[in-house]
Amino acid sequence: MSSKRIYLDHSATTPVAEEVIEAMEPYFSEKFGNPSSLHSFGRESRDALEKSRKQIADFIGARPSEIIFTGVGTEADNLAIMGVAFSENAAFGTKNQRNHIITSKIEHPAVRETCKYLEKRGWKITWLDVNSEGLINPRDVENAITKETILVTIMHVNNEIGTIQPIEEIGKICAKHKVYFHTDAVQSYGKISINVKKMNIDLLSASAHKIYGPKGIGFLYVHQDVKIVPITHGGGHETGLRSGTENIPGIVGFAKATELASKNMKSEAERIGKMKDKLVKELLKIPGSRINGSKDQRIYVNINISFEGVEGEALLLRLDEKGIAVSTGSACSSKSLEPSPVLTAIGLKPEQAHGSLRITFGKENREEDIDYIAEQIKNVVGSLRKISPFKKNW
């Protein structure tokens, strides 16, 4: 095992920033009150809750009352999709109900599996194709809308290939047809600019642990005019949409992580973008390599690359021995033996999808490590090809 430790899996999770830990610490012990309590301990926590809510709302151009804190981004996606679907279909079998949802074939499992759940129970789901770069054609969204359509859910940035979808254009189409628009912004929040009003977004999901905040806290933005019902029930917290005592340390940490992201977003985009471009240039020198996803409409932290004749898991494990942590796809589903539905949706054959790596940069990565990373990937690809059953002159 190498003495080096280079983490390149920031789309899976990020380390918690020291400033975030410092902001959270008092709310584990000194300021521990339940925000629903009326005494001074409770009011102290309530003040922190509402201050954090406003910070996050301001960051995306929303009203504080439109931010609903959840446990994770997955919960936020579920609340958005099922909360809207159930609001329209509270009385099953009624006439003229809207029960049609439009999504894409490359959504995160939190969206994809929720839509499949509804599809099995009678909802109509349209699964839109993407092009070879992983991009949705907004015209396909508009053509799929019917009188029964209640929701369009298209992710902002793909978690595997980093493609940035034209959500502002999709938002305009949804507004024109009076259809709710939800976007999973877990991979874009804190990295690229979002304004929910300008982009005509009705619902938006995000998660703290992708931006150097704590795990176990997310939020759902819900426009004040959206008709939505809770999917969990209890004491009526978070305007009745997410019952359960709020995670004040996590929420404070999320707000602090948002503050840091706001300050550093532009400079980090430039710094990391240069590193990414340098590594891509070196990796494409490897014969039989290809970049997956869009070259232009791509978030700056992401490289997804395939190597012919190489199995991704073997490549990952060999790189781990060299102190380099990467992913073979989405961390949420990387244990599956099935090829990535995202990579097959953009046209990769199963063997190409299995030979892919996802490299995602973060704030602790440095340019001086790029040569080492490139060298080790070249060496490992070469050694694996020597024992590959796919014989070819690379």
FIKEVEX-342482 format. One line per field, with one value per residue (C-alpha): residue in three letters; x, y, z. Coordinates in nm, 3 decimals, always signed. Layout:
resn = Ala, ... $
east = X, ... $
north = Y, ... $
up = Z, ... $
% end
This chain:
resn = Met, Ser, Ser, Lys, Arg, Ile, Tyr, Leu, Asp, His, Ser, Ala, Thr, Thr, Pro, Val, Ala, Glu, Glu, Val, Ile, Glu, Ala, Met, Glu, Pro, Tyr, Phe, Ser, Glu, Lys, Phe, Gly, Asn, Pro, Ser, Ser, Leu, His, Ser, Phe, Gly, Arg, Glu, Ser, Arg, Asp, Ala, Leu, Glu, Lys, Ser, Arg, Lys, Gln, Ile, Ala, Asp, Phe, Ile, Gly, Ala, Arg, Pro, Ser, Glu, Ile, Ile, Phe, Thr, Gly, Val, Gly, Thr, Glu, Ala, Asp, Asn, Leu, Ala, Ile, Met, Gly, Val, Ala, Phe, Ser, Glu, Asn, Ala, Ala, Phe, Gly, Thr, Lys, Asn, Gln, Arg, Asn, His, Ile, Ile, Thr, Ser, Lys, Ile, Glu, His, Pro, Ala, Val, Arg, Glu, Thr, Cys, Lys, Tyr, Leu, Glu, Lys, Arg, Gly, Trp, Lys, Ile, Thr, Trp, Leu, Asp, Val, Asn, Ser, Glu, Gly, Leu, Ile, Asn, Pro, Arg, Asp, Val, Glu, Asn, Ala, Ile, Thr, Lys, Glu, Thr, Ile, Leu, Val, Thr, Ile, Met, His, Val, Asn, Asn, Glu, Ile, Gly, Thr, Ile, Gln, Pro, Ile, Glu, Glu, Ile, Gly, Lys, Ile, Cys, Ala, Lys, His, Lys, Val, Tyr, Phe, His, Thr, Asp, Ala, Val, Gln, Ser, Tyr, Gly, Lys, Ile, Ser, Ile, Asn, Val, Lys, Lys, Met, Asn, Ile, Asp, Leu, Leu, Ser, Ala, Ser, Ala, His, Lys, Ile, Tyr, Gly, Pro, Lys, Gly, Ile, Gly, Phe, Leu, Tyr, Val, His, Gln, Asp, Val, Lys, Ile, Val, Pro, Ile, Thr, His, Gly, Gly, Gly, His, Glu, Thr, Gly, Leu, Arg, Ser, Gly, Thr, Glu, Asn, Ile, Pro, Gly, Ile, Val, Gly, Phe, Ala, Lys, Ala, Thr, Glu, Leu, Ala, Ser, Lys, Asn, Met, Lys, Ser, Glu, Ala, Glu, Arg, Ile, Gly, Lys, Met, Lys, Asp, Lys, Leu, Val, Lys, Glu, Leu, Leu, Lys, Ile, Pro, Gly, Ser, Arg, Ile, Asn, Gly, Ser, Lys, Asp, Gln, Arg, Ile, Tyr, Val, Asn, Ile, Asn, Ile, Ser, Phe, Glu, Gly, Val, Glu, Gly, Glu, Ala, Leu, Leu, Leu, Arg, Leu, Asp, Glu, Lys, Gly, Ile, Ala, Val, Ser, Thr, Gly, Ser, Ala, Cys, Ser, Ser, Lys, Ser, Leu, Glu, Pro, Ser, Pro, Val, Leu, Thr, Ala, Ile, Gly, Leu, Lys, Pro, Glu, Gln, Ala, His, Gly, Ser, Leu, Arg, Ile, Thr, Phe, Gly, Lys, Glu, Asn, Arg, Glu, Glu, Asp, Ile, Asp, Tyr, Ile, Ala, Glu, Gln, Ile, Lys, Asn, Val, Val, Gly, Ser, Leu, Arg, Lys, Ile, Ser, Pro, Phe, Lys, Lys, Asn, Trp $
east = +0.000, +0.130, +0.204, +0.021, -0.351, -0.523, -0.902, -1.077, -1.432, -1.591, -1.915, -1.967, -1.898, -1.663, -1.475, -1.644, -1.473, -1.312, -1.520, -1.834, -1.735, -1.662, -2.003, -2.182, -2.007, -2.207, -2.535, -2.433, -2.392, -2.427, -2.719, -2.906, -3.267, -3.555, -3.650, -4.019, -3.984, -4.095, -3.829, -3.496, -3.313, -3.567, -3.572, -3.193, -3.217, -3.514, -3.313, -3.027, -3.275, -3.436, -3.106, -2.975, -3.296, -3.260, -2.892, -2.977, -3.286, -3.086, -2.824, -3.078, -3.304, -3.589, -3.804, -3.703, -4.050, -3.988, -3.695, -3.791, -3.509, -3.488, -3.259, -3.080, -3.105, -3.277, -3.555, -3.591, -3.631, -3.890, -4.084, -4.082, -4.201, -4.440, -4.558, -4.672, -4.804, -5.008, -5.145, -5.313, -5.416, -5.537, -5.862, -5.766, -5.995, -6.134, -6.184, -5.962, -5.676, -5.327, -5.108, -4.829, -4.464, -4.178, -3.819, -3.501, -3.320, -3.008, -3.157, -3.006, -3.161, -3.339, -3.549, -3.541, -3.654, -3.923, -4.067, -4.054, -4.240, -4.517, -4.521, -4.591, -4.887, -5.054, -4.883, -4.775, -4.400, -4.230, -3.860, -3.680, -3.372, -3.051, -2.797, -2.445, -2.327, -2.599, -2.802, -3.181, -3.338, -3.585, -3.809, -3.849, -3.974, -4.230, -4.345, -4.399, -4.625, -4.995, -5.304, -5.234, -4.878, -4.829, -4.449, -4.123, -3.818, -3.479, -3.151, -2.931, -2.593, -2.552, -2.377, -2.180, -2.084, -2.117, -2.339, -2.516, -2.874, -3.046, -3.277, -3.351, -3.493, -3.680, -3.814, -3.956, -4.133, -4.285, -4.400, -4.558, -4.759, -4.834, -4.651, -4.441, -4.065, -3.837, -3.459, -3.220, -2.939, -2.734, -2.431, -2.464, -2.560, -2.262, -2.062, -2.252, -2.496, -2.866, -3.158, -3.486, -3.699, -3.493, -3.476, -3.850, -3.775, -4.070, -3.891, -3.518, -3.328, -2.982, -2.754, -2.488, -2.229, -2.146, -2.019, -1.805, -2.104, -2.221, -2.395, -2.758, -2.898, -3.058, -3.334, -3.617, -3.708, -4.084, -4.226, -4.503, -4.767, -4.684, -4.951, -4.769, -4.850, -4.617, -4.502, -4.416, -4.650, -4.604, -4.579, -4.609, -4.255, -4.122, -4.462, -4.614, -4.412, -4.141, -4.233, -3.957, -3.737, -3.502, -3.132, -3.001, -2.627, -2.663, -2.870, -2.621, -2.341, -2.528, -2.570, -2.200, -2.099, -2.326, -2.161, -1.814, -1.927, -2.066, -1.732, -1.514, -1.729, -1.568, -1.206, -1.250, -1.411, -1.104, -0.849, -1.010, -1.101, -0.733, -0.641, -0.921, -0.821, -0.459, -0.550, -0.794, -0.522, -0.284, -0.540, -0.655, -0.300, -0.379, -0.488, -0.846, -0.960, -1.267, -1.433, -1.797, -2.045, -2.034, -1.704, -1.861, -2.177, -1.999, -1.938, -1.572, -1.510, -1.595, -1.403, -1.570, -1.341, -1.349, -1.056, -1.112, -1.004, -1.001, -1.247, -1.333, -1.338, -0.992, -0.868, -1.019, -0.861, -0.517, -0.533, -0.637, -0.314, -0.134, -0.319, -0.565, -0.938, -1.176, -1.512, -1.638, -1.963, -2.223, -2.117, -2.480, -2.489, -2.126, -2.168, -2.412, -2.293, -2.519, -2.362, -2.441, -2.778, -2.631, -2.342, -2.558, -2.810, -2.539, -2.451, -2.172, -2.163, -2.175, -1.803, -1.721, -1.941, -1.768, -1.431, -1.513, -1.370, -1.529, -1.274, -1.415, -1.200, -1.228, -1.071, -0.785, -0.658, -0.341, -0.196, +0.137, -0.041, -0.175, +0.143, +0.145, -0.225, -0.181, +0.128, -0.036, -0.350, -0.138, +0.066, -0.234, -0.428, -0.120, -0.072, -0.439, -0.442, -0.161, -0.392, -0.712, -0.913, -0.985, -0.675, -0.595, -0.292, -0.343 $
north = +0.000, +0.341, +0.606, +0.853, +0.913, +1.103, +1.122, +1.161, +1.054, +1.382, +1.311, +1.023, +1.233, +1.502, +1.552, +1.788, +2.128, +2.241, +2.560, +2.347, +2.128, +2.439, +2.587, +2.263, +2.177, +2.400, +2.247, +1.899, +2.000, +2.363, +2.458, +2.130, +2.248, +2.116, +2.394, +2.322, +2.398, +2.741, +2.793, +2.969, +2.648, +2.577, +2.937, +2.928, +2.627, +2.776, +3.091, +2.881, +2.682, +2.986, +3.168, +2.861, +2.832, +3.193, +3.145, +2.850, +3.018, +3.329, +3.114, +2.984, +3.289, +3.135, +3.242, +3.093, +2.941, +2.741, +2.544, +2.209, +2.030, +1.652, +1.372, +1.328, +1.418, +1.086, +1.174, +1.514, +1.347, +1.107, +1.388, +1.594, +1.317, +1.122, +1.435, +1.588, +1.259, +1.180, +1.534, +1.485, +1.126, +1.135, +0.973, +0.680, +0.607, +0.958, +1.093, +1.355, +1.303, +1.394, +1.087, +1.135, +1.206, +1.276, +1.188, +1.066, +0.735, +0.871, +0.995, +0.912, +0.598, +0.821, +0.955, +0.651, +0.401, +0.636, +0.670, +0.292, +0.253, +0.480, +0.315, -0.024, +0.132, +0.283, +0.614, +0.678, +0.745, +0.871, +0.780, +1.025, +0.925, +1.128, +1.181, +1.036, +1.318, +1.248, +1.558, +1.588, +1.761, +2.016, +1.961, +1.598, +1.722, +1.950, +1.679, +1.437, +1.671, +1.582, +1.704, +1.432, +1.548, +1.676, +1.670, +1.678, +1.564, +1.610, +1.624, +1.935, +1.756, +1.383, +1.208, +0.971, +1.159, +1.518, +1.637, +1.967, +1.959, +2.265, +2.303, +2.671, +2.590, +2.289, +2.509, +2.758, +2.478, +2.344, +2.691, +2.746, +2.423, +2.473, +2.153, +2.132, +2.105, +1.925, +1.900, +1.689, +1.941, +1.725, +1.734, +2.101, +2.280, +2.479, +2.422, +2.619, +2.907, +2.828, +3.071, +2.887, +3.180, +3.258, +2.888, +2.828, +2.549, +2.447, +2.183, +2.130, +1.870, +1.912, +1.743, +1.879, +1.602, +1.678, +2.027, +1.960, +1.955, +1.669, +1.352, +1.305, +1.643, +1.764, +1.997, +2.027, +2.366, +2.378, +2.684, +2.833, +2.762, +2.391, +2.149, +1.878, +1.644, +1.480, +1.121, +1.084, +1.183, +1.297, +1.624, +1.854, +1.991, +2.178, +2.329, +1.983, +1.836, +1.658, +1.557, +1.485, +1.696, +1.896, +1.804, +2.141, +2.056, +1.920, +2.216, +2.465, +2.270, +2.274, +2.650, +2.698, +2.471, +2.677, +2.997, +2.858, +2.732, +3.074, +3.241, +2.987, +2.873, +3.085, +3.036, +2.660, +2.625, +2.784, +2.593, +2.251, +2.303, +2.343, +2.024, +1.831, +1.946, +1.852, +1.502, +1.446, +1.540, +1.284, +1.003, +1.037, +0.952, +0.596, +0.397, +0.271, +0.543, +0.763, +1.036, +0.964, +1.250, +1.602, +1.782, +2.128, +2.092, +1.924, +2.018, +2.105, +1.845, +1.538, +1.302, +0.981, +0.774, +0.421, +0.199, -0.085, -0.429, -0.333, -0.414, -0.109, -0.276, -0.428, -0.087, +0.077, -0.175, -0.151, +0.229, +0.205, +0.015, +0.317, +0.547, +0.682, +0.664, +0.675, +0.523, +0.289, +0.482, +0.599, +0.520, +0.441, +0.148, +0.056, -0.289, -0.391, -0.636, -0.474, -0.215, +0.146, +0.249, +0.596, +0.469, +0.229, +0.511, +0.716, +0.424, +0.232, -0.143, -0.336, -0.419, -0.050, +0.055, -0.197, -0.050, +0.303, +0.520, +0.823, +1.075, +1.371, +1.648, +1.853, +2.133, +1.926, +1.807, +1.971, +2.015, +1.861, +1.525, +1.513, +1.364, +1.088, +1.011, +0.998, +0.780, +0.529, +0.501, +0.442, +0.176, -0.004, +0.000, -0.144, -0.422, -0.521, -0.535, -0.788, -1.033, -0.924, -1.192, -0.926, -0.958, -0.656, -0.449, -0.144 $
up = +0.000, -0.098, +0.165, -0.056, +0.003, -0.278, -0.258, -0.594, -0.509, -0.402, -0.587, -0.342, -0.033, +0.099, +0.425, +0.667, +0.664, +0.989, +0.987, +0.960, +1.255, +1.461, +1.377, +1.466, +1.794, +2.034, +1.915, +2.030, +2.395, +2.503, +2.275, +2.271, +2.308, +2.101, +1.856, +1.918, +2.291, +2.413, +2.682, +2.624, +2.533, +2.261, +2.136, +2.102, +1.872, +1.686, +1.616, +1.473, +1.264, +1.109, +1.054, +0.868, +0.667, +0.553, +0.455, +0.235, +0.088, -0.002, -0.177, -0.430, -0.450, -0.249, +0.045, +0.383, +0.419, +0.101, +0.249, +0.406, +0.589, +0.534, +0.648, +0.314, -0.054, -0.127, +0.115, -0.050, -0.392, -0.255, -0.089, -0.407, -0.637, -0.415, -0.233, -0.562, -0.703, -0.391, -0.368, -0.705, -0.648, -0.291, -0.404, -0.627, -0.919, -0.951, -1.300, -1.462, -1.219, -1.340, -1.298, -1.553, -1.463, -1.705, -1.616, -1.786, -1.814, -1.637, -1.311, -0.972, -0.815, -0.562, -0.851, -1.079, -0.815, -0.681, -1.031, -1.076, -0.745, -0.871, -1.213, -1.055, -0.875, -1.180, -1.244, -1.602, -1.632, -1.949, -1.954, -2.184, -2.380, -2.375, -2.652, -2.657, -2.426, -2.172, -2.256, -2.254, -2.554, -2.409, -2.713, -2.603, -2.265, -2.429, -2.672, -2.383, -2.183, -2.189, -2.005, -1.747, -1.672, -1.318, -1.280, -1.474, -1.276, -1.444, -1.252, -1.278, -1.291, -1.346, -1.058, -1.283, -1.598, -1.474, -1.760, -1.687, -1.812, -1.969, -1.671, -1.726, -2.069, -1.931, -1.649, -1.900, -2.085, -1.762, -1.657, -2.000, -1.967, -1.594, -1.498, -1.182, -1.238, -0.990, -1.018, -0.815, -0.755, -0.518, -0.752, -0.852, -0.530, -0.401, -0.721, -0.985, -0.957, -0.900, -0.891, -0.854, -0.968, -1.278, -1.369, -1.309, -1.062, -0.843, -0.634, -0.575, -0.372, -0.218, +0.036, +0.272, +0.252, -0.112, -0.018, +0.294, +0.526, +0.752, +0.639, +0.736, +0.635, +0.314, +0.207, -0.040, -0.185, -0.245, -0.422, -0.212, -0.479, -0.520, -0.408, -0.209, +0.079, +0.336, +0.295, +0.665, +0.946, +1.302, +1.489, +1.189, +1.181, +0.875, +0.789, +0.816, +0.529, +0.727, +1.079, +1.328, +1.554, +1.334, +1.325, +1.445, +1.439, +1.086, +0.968, +1.114, +0.944, +0.611, +0.632, +0.712, +0.423, +0.197, +0.316, +0.239, -0.102, -0.187, -0.109, -0.292, -0.585, -0.858, -0.749, -0.700, -1.043, -1.203, -0.992, -1.019, -1.385, -1.474, -1.288, -1.452, -1.801, -1.740, -1.622, -1.909, -2.158, -2.006, -1.976, -2.336, -2.441, -2.329, -2.637, -2.619, -2.378, -2.412, -2.208, -2.122, -2.117, -2.252, -2.310, -2.285, -2.073, -1.784, -1.423, -1.360, -1.088, -1.296, -1.525, -1.638, -1.858, -2.001, -2.095, -2.338, -2.221, -1.852, -1.574, -1.365, -1.024, -1.077, -1.187, -0.878, -0.640, -0.802, -0.781, -0.417, -0.352, -0.499, -0.258, -0.516, -0.433, -0.730, -0.822, -1.092, -1.119, -0.873, -0.517, -0.433, -0.676, -0.744, -0.580, -0.852, -1.117, -1.376, -1.607, -1.519, -1.670, -1.721, -1.932, -2.132, -2.191, -2.365, -2.590, -2.415, -2.449, -2.119, -2.135, -2.195, -1.904, -1.677, -1.775, -1.659, -1.385, -1.222, -1.094, -0.901, -0.757, -0.440, -0.246, -0.099, -0.438, -0.569, -0.917, -0.813, -0.771, -1.128, -1.278, -1.017, -1.074, -1.453, -1.427, -1.194, -1.406, -1.719, -1.539, -1.393, -1.722, -1.894, -1.639, -1.645, -2.022, -2.014, -1.838, -2.013, -2.198, -2.461, -2.677, -2.886, -2.977, -2.759 $
% end
